[in-house]
């Protein structure tokens, strides 16, 4: 039986993303979030407008989307209730957030140089995606109380780095879902995926190559031009 209810949040379960960006002084910021979804080589990121990550994205238009596995859960949790924003926004302060300048050190993670963007990758994350901001969309702008408070960043992936152990044998451009164990956030709690597929998927009969985005070729061209110039 279904009943009508009004949950305060609707986070039914999405992968955790660690977004690395650059601060005004050139130092690195690192922020965990889970309001993200992918379409081709594009990703939509939902962020509070006053967060340090949102400020950095608006200013630099660059970031790295680092995907932690279940093995990095403790490091991700060390970043909880921290923000690079100083002073701490009132809404975050009311929820117990505190300012931390060196987020990499707080998490116990290491910076790794990126190849196409200035922000660093997170060395410990098995998946790292270098990206640039292509568009910024307001969320809930129809409501005066919410207008300007949430932003959705459309980012375009420029380079993907994946631990070799996660790739399918003989398939250098395919991730093996049986090897990948993403860290999932569901209603503010951490979860992982059970091993093995739950059920045979008809959708999996479609070759992944058929979803290949023109952004892949664009990334190749831009990277080659930058390296040549």
C-alpha positions in Angstrom: 0.0 0.0 0.0 1.3 3.5 -0.9 0.7 6.4 1.4 1.2 10.1 0.7 4.2 11.6 2.6 6.4 14.7 2.5 10.1 13.7 2.9 12.2 16.8 3.6 14.8 15.5 1.1 14.5 13.2 -1.9 18.0 11.7 -2.1 17.0 8.2 -3.0 20.5 7.2 -4.0 23.2 8.7 -6.3 27.0 8.2 -6.6 29.2 10.5 -4.5 31.4 12.9 -6.5 34.5 14.7 -5.1 34.8 18.0 -7.0 38.2 19.6 -7.1 38.4 23.3 -8.1 40.9 26.1 -7.6 40.5 29.0 -5.1 41.4 32.6 -5.8 44.9 32.2 -4.3 45.6 29.1 -6.5 45.1 26.6 -3.7 42.8 23.6 -4.2 39.3 23.1 -2.9 37.8 19.6 -2.6 34.0 19.1 -2.0 31.9 16.0 -1.8 28.4 16.0 -3.4 25.9 13.6 -4.8 23.5 15.8 -6.9 25.0 14.8 -10.2 24.0 12.9 -13.3 25.6 12.1 -16.7 24.4 12.3 -20.3 27.1 11.3 -22.8 30.2 13.3 -21.9 28.2 16.0 -20.1 27.4 16.1 -16.4 24.9 18.2 -14.5 26.0 19.3 -11.0 23.5 20.7 -8.5 25.2 23.0 -6.0 24.4 25.7 -3.5 25.2 29.1 -5.0 27.1 30.3 -2.0 29.3 27.2 -1.8 33.0 27.6 -2.4 32.8 25.1 -5.2 30.1 27.0 -7.0 32.0 30.2 -6.6 35.2 28.6 -8.1 33.2 27.0 -11.0 31.7 30.4 -11.9 35.1 32.1 -11.8 37.4 29.5 -13.4 35.0 27.3 -15.5 37.1 24.3 -14.6 37.0 21.3 -12.3 37.7 17.6 -11.9 35.0 15.1 -11.0 36.6 12.5 -8.9 34.6 9.3 -8.2 35.5 7.5 -5.0 34.8 3.8 -4.6 33.5 2.2 -1.4 37.1 2.0 -0.3 37.4 5.8 0.1 34.3 6.2 2.3 36.3 7.2 5.4 38.2 9.9 3.5 35.0 11.3 2.0 33.3 11.3 5.5 36.2 13.4 6.9 35.1 16.2 4.5 31.5 16.2 5.8 30.3 19.4 7.4 33.3 21.3 6.1 33.4 24.2 3.6 36.1 26.2 1.8 33.9 29.3 2.1 35.1 31.9 4.6 33.0 33.2 6.2 30.7 30.1 6.4 27.3 30.8 4.8 24.6 31.2 7.4 22.6 28.3 6.1 25.6 26.0 6.3 26.6 27.4 9.7 23.2 26.5 11.0 23.7 22.9 10.0 27.1 22.7 11.7 29.5 23.4 8.9 32.9 24.8 9.6 35.6 26.4 7.4 38.5 24.2 6.4 41.2 25.7 4.1 43.1 22.6 3.1 40.4 20.1 2.2 42.9 17.6 0.7 44.8 17.4 4.0 41.6 17.1 5.9 40.5 14.1 3.8 43.9 12.5 3.9 44.0 12.5 0.1 46.7 13.5 -2.4 46.7 15.9 -5.3 47.6 14.6 -8.8 48.3 17.0 -11.7 45.5 17.1 -14.4 46.3 17.1 -18.1 43.7 19.5 -19.6 42.5 21.7 -16.6 44.2 23.5 -13.8 42.5 21.9 -10.8 44.2 18.7 -9.6 42.8 15.2 -9.6 42.4 13.1 -6.4 45.0 10.4 -6.7 43.1 7.9 -4.5 39.9 8.0 -6.6 39.7 5.2 -9.2 37.8 7.4 -11.6 38.8 11.0 -12.5 37.1 13.2 -15.1 38.6 16.6 -16.1 35.8 19.0 -17.1 35.0 22.5 -18.2 31.8 24.5 -17.5 29.6 25.0 -20.6 26.5 26.5 -19.0 25.0 27.5 -15.7 21.3 27.1 -15.0 19.3 28.5 -12.1 17.1 26.1 -10.1 13.8 27.0 -8.6 14.0 30.5 -10.0 10.1 30.5 -10.1 10.0 30.8 -6.3 11.1 34.1 -4.7 12.3 32.4 -1.5 14.5 29.9 -3.5 15.6 32.1 -6.5 19.4 32.3 -6.8 20.1 29.8 -4.0 20.8 26.7 -6.2 22.7 26.4 -9.4 23.0 23.6 -11.9 26.3 23.5 -13.7 26.5 21.8 -17.1 30.1 20.6 -17.5 31.7 18.9 -20.5 34.2 16.1 -19.8 37.6 16.6 -21.5 39.6 13.6 -20.3 38.7 10.5 -18.3 41.2 8.6 -16.2 40.2 5.1 -14.9 42.2 2.6 -12.9 43.2 -0.2 -15.3 41.8 -2.9 -13.0 38.3 -1.5 -13.7 38.5 -1.9 -17.4 37.1 -4.9 -19.3 39.8 -7.2 -20.6 40.5 -6.4 -24.2 38.2 -3.3 -24.1 40.4 -0.3 -23.3 37.4 2.1 -23.5 34.9 0.2 -21.4 34.5 0.1 -17.6 33.6 -3.3 -16.2 30.5 -2.8 -14.0 31.4 -6.0 -12.1 34.6 -4.4 -11.0 33.4 -0.8 -10.3 32.1 -0.3 -6.8 30.8 3.3 -6.5 30.2 5.0 -3.2 26.4 5.8 -3.0 24.7 8.5 -0.9 21.1 7.7 0.1 19.3 9.9 2.5 22.6 11.2 3.9 24.0 7.7 4.5 26.7 5.8 2.7 26.0 2.6 0.8 27.7 0.4 -1.8 26.5 -1.9 -4.6 26.1 -5.6 -4.0 28.4 -7.7 -6.1 27.0 -9.1 -9.4 24.2 -7.9 -11.6 20.7 -8.0 -10.1 18.9 -9.1 -13.3 19.7 -9.6 -17.0 19.4 -6.2 -18.7 17.8 -5.9 -22.2 19.3 -2.4 -22.4 22.7 -3.9 -22.2 22.1 -5.5 -25.6 22.8 -2.1 -27.1 26.5 -1.6 -27.9 28.0 1.1 -25.7 29.7 2.6 -28.7 26.3 3.6 -30.1 26.1 6.2 -27.3 29.5 7.8 -28.1 29.2 11.5 -28.0 30.7 14.0 -30.4 32.2 15.6 -27.3 34.8 12.7 -27.3 36.2 13.8 -30.6 36.0 17.4 -29.5 38.0 16.6 -26.4 40.6 14.9 -28.6 40.9 17.8 -31.0 41.2 20.4 -28.3 43.7 18.4 -26.3 45.9 17.8 -29.4 45.8 21.5 -30.3 46.8 22.5 -26.8 49.7 20.0 -26.8 50.8 21.2 -30.2 50.6 24.9 -29.4 
